[in-house]
Amino acid sequence: MLPVSARAVPVRSWFAALFAATIVGHRVAIWLVDRLPFVTSLYRLRG
């Protein structure tokens, strides 16, 4: 974890981080949907 406390970080930084996380999460979701058959086969092997 970062040594900086949550209160020391400006609100804009939190919004920027949230925005970046949303974009990254969206791309990861698209990547996962592209590879959904592979992921489901992995889950079947595990389960």
CNS distance restraints for C-alpha pairs under 8 A (distance, minus, plus):
assign (resid   4 and name CA) (resid   8 and name CA) 6.68 0.50 0.50
assign (resid   4 and name CA) (resid   9 and name CA) 7.47 0.50 0.50
assign (resid   5 and name CA) (resid   9 and name CA) 7.04 0.50 0.50
assign (resid   9 and name CA) (resid  13 and name CA) 6.51 0.50 0.50
assign (resid   9 and name CA) (resid  14 and name CA) 7.24 0.50 0.50
assign (resid  10 and name CA) (resid  14 and name CA) 6.76 0.50 0.50
assign (resid  11 and name CA) (resid  15 and name CA) 6.31 0.50 0.50
assign (resid  12 and name CA) (resid  16 and name CA) 6.04 0.50 0.50
assign (resid  13 and name CA) (resid  17 and name CA) 6.02 0.50 0.50
assign (resid  14 and name CA) (resid  18 and name CA) 6.02 0.50 0.50
assign (resid  15 and name CA) (resid  19 and name CA) 5.97 0.50 0.50
assign (resid  16 and name CA) (resid  20 and name CA) 6.13 0.50 0.50
assign (resid  17 and name CA) (resid  21 and name CA) 6.01 0.50 0.50
assign (resid  18 and name CA) (resid  22 and name CA) 6.07 0.50 0.50
assign (resid  19 and name CA) (resid  23 and name CA) 6.35 0.50 0.50
assign (resid  20 and name CA) (resid  24 and name CA) 6.12 0.50 0.50
assign (resid  21 and name CA) (resid  25 and name CA) 5.80 0.50 0.50
assign (resid  22 and name CA) (resid  26 and name CA) 6.00 0.50 0.50
assign (resid  23 and name CA) (resid  27 and name CA) 6.31 0.50 0.50
assign (resid  24 and name CA) (resid  28 and name CA) 6.10 0.50 0.50
assign (resid  25 and name CA) (resid  29 and name CA) 6.01 0.50 0.50
assign (resid  26 and name CA) (resid  30 and name CA) 6.29 0.50 0.50
assign (resid  27 and name CA) (resid  31 and name CA) 6.11 0.50 0.50
assign (resid  28 and name CA) (resid  32 and name CA) 6.06 0.50 0.50
assign (resid  29 and name CA) (resid  33 and name CA) 6.15 0.50 0.50
assign (resid  30 and name CA) (resid  34 and name CA) 6.20 0.50 0.50
assign (resid  31 and name CA) (resid  35 and name CA) 6.45 0.50 0.50
assign (resid  32 and name CA) (resid  36 and name CA) 5.71 0.50 0.50
assign (resid  32 and name CA) (resid  39 and name CA) 7.66 0.50 0.50
assign (resid  35 and name CA) (resid  39 and name CA) 6.28 0.50 0.50
assign (resid  36 and name CA) (resid  40 and name CA) 6.02 0.50 0.50
assign (resid  37 and name CA) (resid  41 and name CA) 6.12 0.50 0.50
assign (resid  38 and name CA) (resid  42 and name CA) 6.30 0.50 0.50
assign (resid  39 and name CA) (resid  43 and name CA) 6.32 0.50 0.50
assign (resid  40 and name CA) (resid  44 and name CA) 6.17 0.50 0.50
assign (resid  41 and name CA) (resid  45 and name CA) 6.23 0.50 0.50
assign (resid  42 and name CA) (resid  46 and name CA) 6.23 0.50 0.50
assign (resid  43 and name CA) (resid  47 and name CA) 5.90 0.50 0.50
